[in-house]
Amino acid sequence: MEKKKDILSIVIIALLIVISATGVLSLDFSKSYEITNQYGDLVKMFGNGIYAHDSYFAAPIFIGTDFMILFIFVPLFIYTYFQNAKGSNNSTKLKLMSVYSVAFYYAASLSFGVTYNQYHLLYIGLFTCTLFGLFSIMRKIKSEELNYDSKMGIKVFLILAGVALIVAWVPDIIQTVISNTAHPLIEVYTTSITNVLDMGIIGPLCLVCLHLLNKKDKLAIIILTSLLKACIIVGIMMITQTICQILSGFEVTLPVLITKSGSFLLLGGFALYFNSRLYSNLSPTRR
């Protein structure tokens, strides 16, 4: 069983490297072209690499994410994998599960958010491996041995994170509903996968985790580790995404930097603090 788990982790690492490296190598802003989308609006397309058929606005965001995955997240995944393989316990399993969660978020974003391309099967493969890998690791965690005394700080963080992930995107959507128009950044896509994941899953999950913490439910600790790791990675991701957007010529205004990028970066900083406190406060687990 352990051997199968090891193979699954290795497959995920390999897929992450291939997919993200291909995205990074697509960085070229000189091949753009324009088309008319399904709403009759003129859309500038990226025109190069694996994201050739994605919009000129979205492709730099995808590439910024790929930079973070390849140079920061993959080394973190490899380190966490070997740490668990060397001495598996509840703490190392929680850490491994948390990086699986981030990889699953990345896979879902690619599978449902990127325009269909040659890597579609790889995206699905990564999505499947990370999803079932999550279940596999979760069932090995001995939740009855977990003991974490949650303080007011982490509870306030979960409230702010849950609300922020919803409020950050709601105004733009409500505006289009009232005006009966398409979202200005929907471009060639049918929906925004970021809205779906953040508003439909991550944000509500923060509030569910808070409820479980108040009930002293051990499941809250398992969920919390994944939420904190996701917030940390997204915070770092905001930096690489913003850099790629600026390099593409997109004008990032100060209000956007503060309300979107800045808020996620701030949440990531707090998540990093609470993540370190979480593992230091967990009761020792038996091997």
N, C-alpha and C positions, 0 to 999 in steps of 0.2 A: 504493500500500500504506500509506503514511504517513497519507494522507487518511482511509482506512478506520479506521486505528488512532485517529485524532483523533476521529472520529465516535463510536466505541465508548466512549472515555473521557467524552465529553460526554453520551452517553446514560446512562452509569453515574452521573455526577454529578447529572443531572436526576432519575434514579430515587431516588438517595440522599436528595435534598432533599425530594421529594414524599412518600416513604415515612416518613422520620423526622419531618418537619414534621407530618404527620397524626397520628403517634404522640404527639408533644409536645402537640398540641391536644386530645388525648383525656384530658388530666390533669383529672379531676374525680372526687372520692371520694364523691360524694353519691348515686350511683345504683346502689349495690350491691344484690344479691338473693341468695337461697340456693337451691341445688338438691341433689338426691341423685345422687352419681356412680355409675359402673359397679360400684363396690365396696361400695355401700350407705352410704357416708359422706356427711355433710352438708358441702357446699363453698360458700363465699362467693364470688360472682362479681363482676367489676368493674362491668359494666353500662353503660359509657359509651364512645363513640367507636369507633375501629377495633378496640379490644380489649374490646368489650362482652361477648363470649362467652368471655373468658379469666378465669382465677381472680383473685380480689382480691389474692392473694399474687404471682402471676406478672406481672400487668399493670403494676404499678409498676416492676418490674425491666425489662420491655420499654420502658417510657417513659423510664426512666433511661438505658437504652442509646440511645434515640432522641435524647435531649438531647445526649449525647456525640457522636453521629454528626453531628447538624445543626450544632452550634456549635464543634466541635473537629476532627472527622475530615473533614468536607466541605471546610473551608478548607485543611486539610493536603493533601487530595487535589488540590484546584485548584492550590495552590502547586507541588506536585510535578509535576503535569501540565504547567504552563507552564515549569517549570524544565527538564524533559526536551525540551519543544518548542523552547525557546530554544537549547539546546546539548546535543544528545543524545550521551551516551557511556555507557560501562559503568556508571559510578557513578549517573547519573541514571536509567538503565534499571532498575538494581537497586532504587532508591528507588520508582520507579513500580510495579514488580512487587510490592514489599512492601505498598503501599497497596491494590493490587488484591487481595492475599491477605487483608487485613483486611476489605475489602468483601465478599469471597467468604464469609468466616466469618460476617459479619453476615447475608448473604443466605441462607446455609444455616440459620442459627438461625431466621430468619423463616419460610422455606419449610417446614421440618420441625417447628418448635417452637411456632408460633403457631396458635391455633384458626382454622380456615377462615373467611375473611372476604372482603370485596369487593376487597381488594388482592392476592388470590392470584396473579393473572396478573402483577402488577407484581413480586411476590416471585420468581416463576419467571423473569421477564425479567432481573432483577438477578442472580439465580443463574447464568443462562446467560451473560450478558455478562461477568461477572467470571471465570467458569471458563475460557471460551475466550480471554478477554483475557489471563489468566495464561499460557496456552500461547503466545499470540502474542508477548508481551513476552519470555518466557523464551528462545524460539528466536532472538531477536535479540541476546542477550547473548553476547559473545565470551568464553566461560569460560576459554579458553586464555590470555587476557591477565590474568586475575584472579590476584592474588598476595597472600595474607593469612597472616601468621605468627601462628597462634593460640597464645595464652598459657594458662597453667594456670587463670587467673581465668575465662575464658570457658568452659573445659571443666567447671569446678566448677559454674558457673552452669547449663549445659545439664543436668548430672546433677540438680541441685536442682530445676530447673524441670520436668524430665521426671517425676521422682519425685513432686513436689508436686501436679502436675496429675492424677496417678493416685490418690495417697493421700488427697487432699482429698475425693474422692467415694466411695471404696471402702467405708469403714466403714458408711455409711448403707445401701448396697446389700447388704452381707453380712448386716447385722442383719435386713433384710427376708427374705432367703433362709433364714436360720436359723429365724426365727419364722413363715415362710410367710404373710406379710402384705404388703399393698401399701405402697409408700413413702409416708410421711405427707404428702409434698408432691407426690405424683403427681397428686392432685386430679382434673381432668377430662381429663388427658392420657394417652396410651398409653405414653409413654416420656419420658425426660429428654434432650433434644437436647444440653444442656451436657455431660452425662456421656459421651455418644457422641463428641462432638467433642474434648473434653479428654482423655478416657481412651483413645479409640480412634485419634485422629489426632495431636493436638498433643503430648501427652506422649511417645508412642513416637517421634514425629518428632524430638524433642529428642535422644533417645538415638541415633537413626540419624544425625543431624547430627554428633554427637560421634564416632561411629565413622568417618564419612567424613572428618572433620577429622584424625583420627589417621592415616588412610591418605593424607592430602594430596590428597584428591579435590576437584577444583574445584567439584563440585556442592554441597559442604558450604557454600560461601560464599553461593551462591544461596539455599539453604534457610535459612541463618542470618539473612540480612537480613529474610526474612519472619517468622521466629520472633521475632526481637527486636522488630520493629514490632508484631506481635500482642501480645506481652507488655506493651509500653508502653501500647497502646490499652486493653487489658483492665485494666491498673492504674488508668488514668483512669476507665474505665467503672465500676469498683468504687465510686468516690466518688459519681458521679451516681446509680447504682443504690441505694446505701445511703441517700442523701438522700431519694429518692422513696419508699423503703420506710418511712423514719421519718415522712415527711409523711402516708403512708397510715394511720399508727397502728400499724404492725407493730413489735413490740418486738424490737429488735436487741440481743441479749445480748452481753456482753463476750467470752465464749468464741468466739462466732461471728465477731465483729469481728476477733479475733486470728487464729483458725485459717483463716478463709476470706478475708474482705475484706482483713485486714492482710497476710496472706501474699502475695496477688496484688498488692497495692499495693507491697510490698517488692520482689517480682520485677520489677514494672514500673520501679521506680527503678533497679535494677541493669541492666535491659535498656536503659534510656535511656543509661546510662554506656557500656555495651559497644557500643551502636549508634554513638555518636559516635566511639569509638575505632576501630571497624571501618572506617568510611569514611575516617578520617584515616590509617589504616595501609594501605589498599589502594594498590597500586602504580598510578601514573598509567596511564591507558588511552589508546590511540590513537583518534583520531576517525575 
